Amino acid sequence: MQCGDTEHLLDGLKERYSEEIVMMAASANAQGHELYHSLWINQGTSTWSFIVVNKQVGVTCVISSGENFTMFFPSNSGI
């Protein structure tokens, strides 16, 4: 797992990989710090990164990243 300063890490996702955020979910860790998990993708190159941001300490970690994703969308059938 790669961690670093939130501002620089997010800039790297945008500039180096041209990835954009498509999903975010809030949570908290055992110390009560606000965490934001998010998925970033580049549809053109099929790269993706799943990251977590700890707002209290200003640190972001790349949990996982890769290439060749497939998007799935929930149906409206209620199943």
KOLROTOR-295142 format. One record per residue: residue number from 0; x, y, z of N, C-alpha, C, O in turn; residue in one letter. Coordinates in steps of 0.02 Angstrom, whole numbers, plus 50000, padded with zeros to 5 digits. Layout:
// residues N
num/nxx/nyy/nzz/caxx/cayy/cazz/cxx/cyy/czz/oxx/oyy/ozz/residu
NUM/X/Y/Z/X/Y/Z/X/Y/Z/X/Y/Z/A
...
//
This chain:
// residues 79
num/nxx/nyy/nzz/caxx/cayy/cazz/cxx/cyy/czz/oxx/oyy/ozz/residu
0/50043/49942/50000/50000/50000/50000/50045/50061/50000/50093/50065/50038/M
1/50028/50109/49957/50067/50171/49952/50027/50227/49985/49969/50237/49969/Q
2/50059/50263/50031/50026/50319/50066/50067/50382/50057/50128/50380/50047/C
3/50033/50439/50061/50068/50502/50056/50022/50560/50071/49963/50551/50090/G
4/50048/50620/50064/50011/50681/50073/49951/50682/50026/49958/50670/49966/D
5/49892/50695/50053/49830/50691/50014/49832/50735/49951/49816/50711/49897/T
6/49852/50797/49958/49852/50843/49900/49895/50817/49844/49874/50816/49786/E
7/49956/50795/49859/50002/50772/49807/49979/50705/49777/49986/50695/49716/H
8/49953/50661/49818/49932/50596/49792/49872/50604/49745/49870/50572/49692/L
9/49824/50645/49764/49766/50656/49721/49785/50691/49657/49759/50676/49603/L
10/49831/50739/49661/49856/50772/49601/49888/50722/49554/49881/50727/49493/D
11/49925/50673/49582/49957/50621/49542/49906/50578/49505/49917/50561/49447/G
12/49852/50561/49538/49800/50521/49505/49770/50560/49446/49757/50531/49393/L
13/49760/50625/49456/49731/50666/49404/49780/50679/49347/49762/50672/49288/K
14/49841/50697/49363/49890/50718/49313/49923/50658/49278/49927/50656/49217/E
15/49948/50611/49316/49986/50555/49287/49941/50503/49253/49957/50478/49199/R
16/49884/50488/49285/49841/50436/49259/49775/50462/49229/49737/50424/49200/Y
17/49762/50527/49235/49700/50558/49211/49639/50522/49237/49589/50515/49202/S
18/49643/50500/49300/49586/50465/49331/49540/50515/49364/49562/50567/49389/E
19/49476/50498/49364/49424/50541/49394/49385/50500/49445/49376/50439/49437/E
20/49362/50533/49497/49324/50499/49549/49255/50481/49523/49221/50521/49492/I
21/49234/50418/49537/49168/50395/49516/49125/50369/49574/49065/50359/49566/V
22/49156/50359/49632/49119/50332/49690/49156/50353/49753/49218/50353/49755/M
23/49117/50370/49806/49148/50386/49870/49101/50362/49926/49040/50367/49920/M
24/49131/50337/49980/49094/50314/50038/49131/50336/50101/49192/50328/50106/A
25/49094/50363/50149/49123/50386/50211/49123/50331/50264/49079/50287/50263/A
26/49172/50333/50309/49175/50288/50366/49219/50321/50419/49238/50379/50413/S
27/49236/50283/50470/49281/50308/50522/49325/50250/50545/49306/50192/50541/A
28/49385/50267/50570/49430/50215/50596/49421/50209/50672/49379/50244/50701/N
29/49460/50166/50703/49454/50154/50775/49469/50216/50818/49445/50221/50874/A
30/49509/50262/50790/49525/50324/50827/49471/50378/50816/49476/50432/50845/Q
31/49420/50363/50776/49367/50411/50763/49382/50459/50707/49345/50508/50696/G
32/49437/50448/50670/49454/50491/50613/49406/50478/50555/49387/50421/50541/H
33/49386/50532/50520/49344/50526/50461/49385/50496/50404/49439/50521/50388/E
34/49359/50444/50373/49391/50413/50316/49344/50418/50256/49283/50414/50262/L
35/49374/50428/50197/49335/50430/50135/49367/50382/50086/49423/50393/50063/Y
36/49331/50329/50070/49354/50279/50021/49327/50300/49953/49269/50320/49948/H
37/49368/50296/49901/49344/50317/49836/49377/50276/49780/49432/50251/49786/S
38/49339/50270/49726/49362/50236/49666/49373/50288/49613/49329/50329/49599/L
39/49432/50286/49582/49451/50332/49528/49463/50290/49466/49494/50236/49470/W
40/49440/50313/49408/49451/50276/49346/49469/50322/49289/49456/50382/49290/I
41/49500/50293/49238/49511/50325/49174/49479/50278/49123/49506/50225/49108/N
42/49421/50298/49095/49385/50255/49049/49425/50242/48985/49419/50188/48956/Q
43/49464/50289/48963/49503/50282/48901/49558/50230/48906/49568/50191/48859/G
44/49593/50229/48962/49650/50182/48970/49632/50122/49013/49671/50075/49018/T
45/49573/50123/49044/49549/50070/49088/49592/50061/49151/49595/50007/49179/S
46/49625/50115/49174/49660/50112/49238/49612/50131/49293/49564/50167/49283/T
47/49627/50105/49353/49585/50120/49411/49627/50120/49474/49679/50088/49478/W
48/49603/50158/49524/49635/50162/49589/49581/50165/49643/49534/50203/49637/S
49/49589/50124/49696/49544/50127/49753/49585/50155/49810/49636/50127/49830/F
50/49562/50212/49837/49601/50248/49888/49560/50261/49951/49499/50257/49950/I
51/49595/50277/50005/49562/50299/50066/49598/50362/50090/49660/50365/50092/V
52/49558/50412/50108/49583/50476/50133/49567/50482/50207/49510/50472/50227/V
53/49618/50498/50247/49608/50513/50318/49614/50589/50324/49668/50617/50323/N
54/49556/50622/50331/49554/50695/50332/49590/50725/50392/49623/50776/50386/K
55/49586/50693/50451/49616/50721/50511/49692/50726/50506/49721/50775/50530/Q
56/49724/50678/50475/49797/50679/50471/49823/50699/50402/49884/50706/50393/V
57/49778/50709/50354/49799/50731/50287/49837/50679/50247/49879/50696/50206/G
58/49822/50616/50261/49857/50561/50226/49808/50521/50183/49752/50508/50203/V
59/49831/50504/50124/49792/50463/50078/49832/50401/50061/49893/50404/50050/T
60/49798/50343/50058/49831/50280/50040/49797/50249/49980/49735/50248/49975/C
61/49837/50224/49934/49811/50186/49877/49806/50114/49902/49857/50081/49914/V
62/49745/50090/49910/49733/50022/49934/49748/49972/49879/49777/49919/49891/I
63/49726/49989/49818/49736/49945/49761/49729/49985/49698/49695/50036/49697/S
64/49762/49962/49644/49756/49995/49579/49771/49944/49525/49799/49891/49538/S
65/49751/49960/49464/49763/49913/49410/49737/49938/49343/49725/49997/49334/G
66/49729/49890/49298/49705/49904/49230/49649/49856/49213/49640/49805/49245/E
67/49613/49874/49160/49561/49830/49132/49503/49817/49179/49497/49763/49207/N
68/49461/49868/49189/49402/49860/49230/49339/49855/49187/49340/49873/49128/F
69/49286/49830/49216/49220/49828/49185/49171/49860/49233/49169/49843/49292/T
70/49132/49907/49208/49083/49942/49250/49017/49904/49250/48995/49880/49198/M
71/48986/49899/49309/48919/49870/49317/48875/49922/49351/48898/49958/49395/F
72/48814/49927/49331/48768/49976/49360/48708/49939/49389/48684/49890/49359/F
73/48683/49961/49446/48625/49929/49476/48563/49934/49430/48553/49984/49396/P
74/48524/49882/49430/48463/49883/49390/48408/49917/49431/48414/49926/49491/S
75/48356/49935/49398/48299/49967/49431/48245/49916/49448/48188/49934/49464/N
76/48262/49851/49444/48212/49799/49455/48196/49787/49529/48147/49753/49545/S
77/48236/49815/49574/48223/49806/49645/48248/49741/49673/48232/49724/49730/G
78/48287/49704/49636/48313/49639/49659/48376/49650/49699/48406/49601/49722/I
//
